[in-house]
Amino acid sequence: MPALTINGKTCSFQKGQSILQVAIESNIKIPQYCYHPSLSVPGNCRICLAEVWHPNPKTGALESMGKLVPTCHTPANDDMVVYTDSPKAVANQKQVMEYLLINHPVDCPVCDQAGECDLQDYSYQYGRGESRFQEDKIKQPKKDIGPNILLYSDRCIMCTRCVRFTREVTQTAELMVDGRGGTESIDVFPGMALDNELASNVIDLCPVGALLDKDFLFQQRVWFLKKAASIDGITASGDNISVEHNEGRVYRIKPRTNMEVNQWWITDEVRYGWKFVHAEDRLSIPAIRGREAFGRDHAGEAWLQALNAARQLLVDGASAGRLGLLVSPMLSCEEAYLLAHVVLGIDPNAVLAVGPVPVRGEDKTFPNGFKVLSEKAPNARGVRRVLEAVAASFPARTVVKIVDAAGFAGALRADVVKASLVTGNYPSAWVTADMAQAVASAPFVLLDTLPNALTGSASVLLPVTTWVEKSGTFVNAKDRAQHFSQAISPIDFARSEGQVAIDLDAIHRHAKTHTFDVEAIRTEMATTKGLEWCDGGIHRPSAPSTIESDMVLVEL
């Protein structure tokens, strides 16, 4: 395999790779702004220039290429020797940084990008440390270029990542470079807002604080944020995301790179669709129909009484006929497993159903292969797969078939189901008038997060958590099972559906309850025929890399 040497380290490479690509794969830091693996290579930032020596084909002696060359553009060759730390290369890095900072405003204290800004980091690592520029800076305006994005033009370093993204990835071409020289700037074409399905990915692409998220503007310093590796809990795509939070509150969602699923991107729908987590009308206290509402000071007693009432309702329903269980496709596989076991433990012939699967619009595929799905449920396939396996594992069960929401409503109208346990957890209204009428025709226990057409008629109402408040597994539209981690603690007095199932089961069997442990449940699930994939077949996020700071700390 061919190899070259970069700053004294020997690196093997594939034919066709650039020097910069080889360095990135070998964990060698070369400063760069304009390069991104998904975009064309313009070579316009010039900070990645390096001193390159290559062997003479006749004599074999190393010869300099004579000038600094852009590592992002220069193909790697066998036995090539590259220096990005030579005096010549370092002088270029300092010069480029000085040019970039000539007109850049010194507003790091009020910039949202501070703490994750490449310009800030490179200024410390490769800059001169002081400015020699005495003239007035060129001022550029702040622009509103789309429903979610602000452009601070005077911070822009003209890397053109955003322009190339709209031309090459989305092919919507809303952005352009206007002007020349020191007065050139990024702008939208007249009358065209930056408002495609993937528009806000330009915020992540921007290496400085030029493109900012309106929603996150002045909300939180990034060094206070903690990250949880999660999965899109709103659509069927299974996009890999990071939920960034602090002190029990989510502040933003950003993409995690996964070339097999979402590449480097997420849709704006996923990026901003989490707001219901902190909705003012989130359900927080259990309620029993016909009884006085519980106060926040009696939340523990409210849960105990509501769980007992729910258990009694299900037992009475099983005695009168059959039970029904409607498992929302917004729930995790582990929760579907536990809820099915609880209901089938009371009535082995209960009607099991997958909740309504919302579909909006049509699927759309971008030229780079990224797909926006019309299906708006993260785990419809996982829930069905789990319910089928659990149903088949009950020897006393005579009917294995799992029905959909329409079949569940039909069983209620036919008076087959005498009582039911219904789960929601959708980010928006999900109950149709027909569904509400059918479910309310028999006593039911409702596990949900937001008020809807069913909350007022539920016999027992139990407030539950959203996907960012728990861990679990989702199976996306391509049948890929993926783990997601808990980001924040449950809001107010809500409990996860998995914990509710465990508590209900403990009350029914007069046993001691325990904490919902996702890993323990997966181990148990793997022993069920049809769920063997739970043991090693679930994709997990890679362990986060540790970044060592090169900042010198001085004790005062």
ZIVEN-V504390 format. One record per backbone hydrogen bond with DSSP energy under -1.0 kcal/mol. NH is the residue of the N-H (numbers start at 1). CO is the residue of the C=O. E is the energy in kcal/mol with one decimal. If there is no record, write none. Layout:
{{NH CO E} {NH CO E}}
This chain:
{{4 11 -2.6} {5 80 -3.0} {6 9 -2.9} {7 82 -2.9} {9 6 -2.0} {11 4 -3.5} {13 2 -1.9} {17 14 -2.0} {19 74 -2.2} {20 71 -2.3} {22 18 -2.0} {23 19 -2.4} {24 20 -2.5} {25 21 -2.2} {26 22 -1.6} {27 24 -1.4} {28 23 -3.1} {39 36 -2.0} {50 69 -2.4} {51 83 -2.7} {53 81 -3.2} {54 63 -2.5} {56 61 -2.8} {60 56 -2.7} {63 54 -2.6} {65 52 -2.3} {69 50 -2.3} {74 70 -1.9} {76 17 -2.9} {79 3 -3.1} {80 77 -1.7} {81 53 -3.1} {82 5 -3.4} {83 51 -2.8} {90 86 -2.9} {91 87 -2.1} {92 88 -1.5} {93 89 -2.1} {94 90 -2.3} {95 91 -2.0} {96 92 -3.0} {97 93 -2.3} {98 94 -2.0} {99 95 -2.3} {100 96 -2.5} {101 97 -1.8} {107 105 -1.6} {110 107 -1.6} {111 108 -1.1} {114 111 -1.3} {116 113 -2.6} {118 207 -2.1} {121 117 -2.4} {122 118 -3.1} {123 119 -1.9} {124 120 -1.4} {125 121 -2.4} {126 122 -3.6} {143 151 -3.2} {145 149 -1.2} {150 212 -2.4} {151 143 -3.4} {152 210 -3.5} {153 141 -1.4} {153 151 -1.1} {155 152 -1.8} {156 153 -1.2} {164 160 -2.4} {165 161 -2.2} {166 162 -1.9} {167 163 -1.2} {168 164 -2.9} {169 165 -1.9} {170 165 -1.8} {172 166 -1.5} {173 166 -3.0} {176 187 -2.5} {178 185 -3.6} {183 180 -1.5} {184 181 -1.3} {185 178 -2.8} {187 176 -2.2} {189 174 -2.1} {192 189 -2.3} {194 145 -3.3} {195 193 -1.5} {199 196 -1.6} {201 198 -2.0} {202 199 -1.8} {203 200 -1.2} {205 201 -1.9} {206 202 -1.8} {212 150 -2.6} {214 148 -2.3} {217 213 -1.2} {219 216 -2.2} {224 221 -1.9} {226 245 -3.1} {228 243 -1.7} {230 241 -2.9} {232 239 -2.7} {236 375 -2.0} {241 230 -2.2} {242 254 -3.3} {243 228 -2.6} {244 252 -2.6} {245 226 -2.5} {246 249 -2.2} {249 246 -1.1} {251 244 -2.7} {252 244 -1.5} {254 242 -2.2} {256 240 -2.8} {258 263 -2.4} {261 258 -1.5} {263 258 -2.3} {265 262 -2.3} {268 197 -2.7} {271 267 -2.3} {272 268 -2.3} {277 274 -2.3} {278 275 -1.3} {279 276 -1.5} {282 279 -1.6} {283 449 -2.9} {287 461 -2.2} {289 459 -2.5} {291 288 -2.1} {298 295 -1.6} {299 296 -1.0} {302 298 -2.3} {303 299 -2.3} {304 300 -2.0} {305 301 -2.6} {306 302 -2.5} {307 303 -2.6} {308 304 -1.9} {309 305 -2.4} {310 306 -2.5} {311 307 -2.4} {312 308 -2.3} {313 309 -2.2} {314 310 -2.1} {315 311 -2.3} {316 312 -2.6} {317 313 -2.1} {318 314 -2.2} {319 315 -1.9} {320 316 -1.6} {321 317 -1.4} {322 416 -1.2} {324 419 -1.6} {325 351 -2.9} {326 421 -2.5} {327 353 -2.9} {331 328 -1.6} {333 473 -2.1} {336 332 -2.0} {337 333 -2.1} {338 334 -2.0} {339 335 -2.6} {340 336 -2.2} {341 337 -1.9} {342 338 -2.1} {343 339 -2.4} {344 340 -2.7} {345 341 -1.6} {347 343 -2.9} {350 347 -1.9} {351 323 -3.0} {353 325 -2.5} {354 403 -2.0} {355 327 -3.2} {360 374 -2.6} {364 372 -2.6} {366 370 -3.3} {369 366 -2.4} {372 364 -3.4} {376 358 -3.2} {379 329 -1.8} {383 379 -2.6} {384 380 -1.9} {385 381 -2.4} {386 382 -2.3} {387 383 -2.7} {388 384 -2.5} {389 385 -1.8} {390 386 -2.8} {391 387 -2.6} {392 388 -2.1} {393 389 -1.1} {394 391 -1.1} {397 394 -1.4} {403 352 -2.3} {408 404 -2.2} {409 405 -2.3} {410 406 -2.1} {411 407 -2.0} {412 408 -1.6} {413 409 -2.3} {414 410 -2.0} {415 412 -1.4} {416 411 -2.3} {417 411 -1.2} {418 322 -2.9} {420 443 -1.7} {421 324 -2.6} {422 445 -3.3} {423 326 -1.8} {424 447 -2.3} {436 432 -2.7} {437 433 -2.2} {438 434 -2.3} {439 435 -2.8} {440 436 -2.1} {441 438 -1.1} {442 439 -1.3} {445 420 -2.6} {446 460 -2.9} {447 422 -2.8} {448 462 -1.5} {459 444 -1.9} {460 444 -1.3} {461 287 -3.1} {462 446 -3.1} {464 448 -1.9} {469 466 -1.6} {470 467 -1.0} {472 484 -2.0} {474 482 -2.3} {476 480 -2.0} {477 236 -2.8} {479 476 -2.1} {482 474 -2.9} {483 539 -2.9} {484 472 -2.4} {485 229 -2.6} {487 468 -2.4} {488 468 -2.0} {494 491 -2.0} {495 463 -1.7} {500 496 -2.3} {501 497 -2.3} {502 498 -2.1} {503 499 -2.6} {504 500 -2.7} {505 501 -2.4} {506 502 -2.2} {507 503 -2.1} {508 504 -2.5} {509 505 -2.3} {511 506 -2.9} {521 517 -2.2} {522 518 -2.3} {523 519 -1.9} {524 520 -1.9} {525 521 -2.9} {526 522 -2.2} {527 524 -1.3} {528 525 -2.3} {531 528 -2.5} {534 531 -2.0} {535 532 -2.0} {537 533 -1.7} {539 481 -3.1}}
